[in-house]
Amino acid sequence: MGHADTLLAMGGAFVAAAFLARLGGRIGLPTIPLFMLAGILLGPHTPGFVLVEDAHDFEMLSALGLVLLLFYLGLEFHLDDLKSGGKRLLTAGGIYLLLNVGAGLGFGFVLGWGVREALVLAGVLGISSSAIVTKILIDLGRIGRPETRLILGVIVVEDIFLALYLAALQPVISGAHGVAETALQAGKAFGFLLVLAAAARYGTRLVGRLIETRDNELLVISFLGAAVLVAGVSEVLGVADAIGAFMVGLILAGTPSGPRIRELVHPLRDAFAAIFFFAFGLAIDPGDLASVAGPVAAAAALTVVMNVVAGLCVARVYRYGAQPAAEIATTLVARGEFALILAAMAAGAGLDARLAPFIAGYVLVLAVLGPVVAGRAHVLAAGLRAVGGLLPGGRAAAAVPGGETRAETEGDGRPDPVPVSARAASFGDSSPSAEHTEAER
């Protein structure tokens, strides 16, 4: 692709993504599936106008978007979130992961696409979208509720699991020959992660002094260079580049410059993450989506069912009533950026070609279905009250000022909150940021 063609393609990608996102915003759709849809519509596999002939032309920009996504996630992560949530939060997150990841693994084996493919599908079906879930909570005005703090806490646990899972999965799907080679690659990966984790735990003061500057331009160049460089080293050592970027974000989050870095990287993350999702759409052939429609529908139904089951189990742990239980069960349904990260890894490892269209269709369905289901949590709550006996506190919701309702539970009617910070707001979201909402509680 020539220089002029590259500029036209990049500009067209941004404009198309923005146009569809604006349209979707009018009807309450999240931006992630719309960015993907823009790539599908303007890609080489769809009849009509083709903006980009070869998806590989966007490969480097897409990789940078992935690096910035995980770098920002690292900046948003706080170990205090887990400490303050206590054992119950770990139990709640563990329940969600056990049921959803386990169901995803079983589903992968039932499909019969291969063991490595099943391991990828376990992560795809098991991890919620932080971006879409946060946007749902903001749009529905639930960000300050006690049950919402639990939802955000579960996302924190999922984030940690994702980092470890990607590190463990990379050597397995990369085609290492034999147990010894796989163990060697896994050892290098976790050794590198331990070095970065030690830096995050003990080296933040030194790193803070090295990166500290009043000049925003120098700060941007410094943290961007660090994230991309460590991502490259990670790739060389057999660790997913995204995990290296995540660990750099984790290290910088503990420095005095952390809050400034979060503000400065936000527009970069939004722009290049949009390109990542757009580029993923470019590689999808709409004809392939039809061939995996059955598995996609089955996986979406399985995800909804397992989230309801997990939500009920977690609600019993926290002694929540029907309405909070329904909100927990329905809010975490959406899948998005993490599924696409796994899809990109699978494509790079040369796994079954059906994975990419399956994951694309699955994300499109649940990213659209997620907000719809979450907005109708009261229907599930009514069903739970009608059945009775499933929850310790299934009484009708009590009215609160402003016309909202909050379900009563046993005891004082308001279980102990789970004090965790809100995760990153969704891409292209014009709503107040999750951080601001947290501060206003």
GIFENDA-V337846 format. One record per pair of residues at least 12 apart in sequence whose C-alpha atoms are under 8 Angstrom apart, sorted by the first residue. I is the first residue (numbers start at 1). GAP is how many residues later the second one is. If there is no record, write none. Layout:
i gap
I GAP
I GAP
This chain:
i gap
1 56
9 42
9 43
12 39
13 25
13 26
13 38
13 262
13 265
14 260
14 261
16 22
17 17
17 18
17 21
17 257
17 261
20 14
20 15
20 18
21 13
21 14
21 407
28 343
29 338
29 339
29 342
30 102
30 105
30 337
30 338
30 396
31 395
31 396
31 397
31 398
32 242
32 245
32 304
32 305
32 335
32 395
33 244
33 303
33 330
33 331
33 334
33 335
35 239
35 240
35 242
35 243
35 246
36 241
36 242
36 243
36 244
36 245
36 246
37 241
37 244
38 240
38 243
39 238
39 239
39 240
39 241
39 242
39 243
39 244
40 238
40 241
40 242
40 243
40 244
40 245
40 246
41 241
42 240
43 12
43 238
43 239
43 240
43 241
44 238
45 237
45 238
45 239
45 240
45 241
46 239
46 240
52 230
55 224
55 227
55 228
58 217
58 221
59 220
61 211
61 214
61 215
62 210
62 211
62 213
62 214
62 215
62 217
63 213
64 164
64 208
64 212
65 204
65 206
65 207
65 208
65 209
65 210
65 211
66 176
66 206
66 207
66 210
66 275
67 160
67 161
67 164
67 174
67 175
67 178
67 179
68 159
68 177
68 197
68 200
68 201
68 204
68 205
69 173
69 200
69 204
70 172
70 173
70 175
70 176
70 179
71 156
71 171
71 174
71 175
71 176
71 177
71 178
71 179
72 174
72 177
72 190
72 193
72 194
72 197
72 352
73 173
73 176
73 351
74 171
74 172
74 173
74 174
74 175
74 176
74 177
74 179
75 171
75 174
75 175
75 176
75 177
75 178
75 183
75 187
76 173
76 174
76 177
76 186
76 347
76 348
77 79
77 173
77 176
77 346
81 72
81 75
81 338
81 339
81 340
82 71
82 74
82 75
82 338
84 334
84 335
84 336
85 68
85 333
85 334
85 335
88 229
88 230
89 61
89 64
89 65
89 329
90 64
90 67
92 62
92 222
92 225
93 60
93 61
93 62
93 64
93 65
94 63
95 215
95 218
95 219
96 58
96 211
96 214
96 215
97 29
97 30
97 61
99 27
99 207
99 211
100 22
100 25
100 26
100 27
100 203
100 206
100 207
101 21
101 22
101 24
101 25
101 26
102 20
102 24
103 19
103 22
103 23
103 199
103 203
104 14
104 17
104 18
104 19
104 20
104 21
104 22
105 13
105 14
105 16
105 17
106 12
106 16
107 14
107 15
107 192
108 13
108 14
111 184
113 239
116 56
116 57
116 235
117 229
117 234
117 235
117 238
119 50
120 49
120 222
120 223
120 226
123 39
123 42
123 216
123 219
124 211
124 214
124 215
124 216
124 218
124 235
125 174
125 178
125 210
125 214
127 31
127 35
127 208
127 211
127 212
128 27
128 30
128 204
128 205
128 206
128 207
128 208
128 210
129 203
129 205
129 206
129 207
129 208
129 209
130 25
130 293
130 294
130 295
130 296
131 205
131 206
131 292
131 293
131 294
131 295
131 296
132 202
132 203
132 204
132 235
132 293
132 294
133 198
133 199
133 201
134 288
134 289
134 290
134 291
134 292
134 300
135 290
135 291
135 294
135 296
136 195
136 235
136 238
137 194
138 293
138 294
138 296
139 292
140 235
143 294
143 295
144 293
144 294
144 297
146 268
146 269
146 270
146 271
146 272
147 177
147 180
147 181
147 270
148 180
149 268
149 269
149 270
149 271
149 272
149 273
150 267
150 268
150 270
151 177
151 180
151 181
152 268
152 269
152 270
152 271
153 265
153 267
155 268
156 267
163 80
163 83
166 73
166 74
166 77
167 19
167 22
167 23
167 72
167 73
167 76
168 18
168 21
168 22
170 68
170 69
170 70
170 175
171 14
171 15
171 67
171 68
173 173
173 176
173 178
174 175
175 174
185 52
185 53
186 52
188 49
188 50
189 45
189 48
189 49
189 50
192 42
192 45
193 51
193 54
196 51
196 52
196 55
197 50
197 54
199 52
200 47
200 50
200 51
200 52
200 54
201 50
203 48
204 47
204 48
204 50
204 51
205 50
207 44
207 45
207 48
208 44
208 47
208 48
208 49
211 12
211 46
212 44
212 45
216 48
219 42
220 41
220 44
220 45
223 38
226 22
227 17
227 18
227 21
227 22
228 17
230 14
230 15
230 18
231 12
231 13
231 14
232 12
240 105
270 157
270 158
273 154
274 153
277 63
280 60
280 64
281 79
284 72
284 73
284 76
285 72
288 66
288 69
289 68
289 69
289 71
289 72
292 62
292 65
292 66
293 65
293 68
295 63
296 62
296 63
296 65
296 66
297 65
299 63
300 62
300 65
300 66
303 30
304 26
304 29
307 22
307 23
307 25
307 26
308 18
308 21
308 22
309 20
310 19
311 14
311 15
311 17
311 18
311 19
312 13
312 14
312 17
312 78
312 79
315 13
315 76
316 75
316 76
318 97
319 72
319 73
319 74
319 90
319 91
319 96
320 71
320 72
320 73
320 87
320 88
320 89
320 90
320 95
321 70
321 71
321 72
321 73
321 74
321 86
321 87
321 88
321 89
322 59
322 60
322 62
322 63
322 69
322 71
322 72
322 73
322 74
322 85
323 54
323 55
323 58
323 59
323 74
323 83
323 84
324 82
324 83
325 56
326 51
326 52
326 54
326 55
327 47
327 50
327 51
330 40
330 43
330 44
330 47
331 39
331 40
331 42
331 43
332 38
333 33
333 37
334 29
334 32
334 33
334 34
334 35
334 36
334 37
335 27
335 28
335 31
335 32
336 27
336 31
339 20
339 24
340 19
340 20
343 12
343 13
343 16
392 17
392 18
393 15
393 16
393 17
394 13
394 14
394 15
395 12
395 13
395 14
396 12
421 14
421 17
422 12
422 13
422 15
422 16
423 12
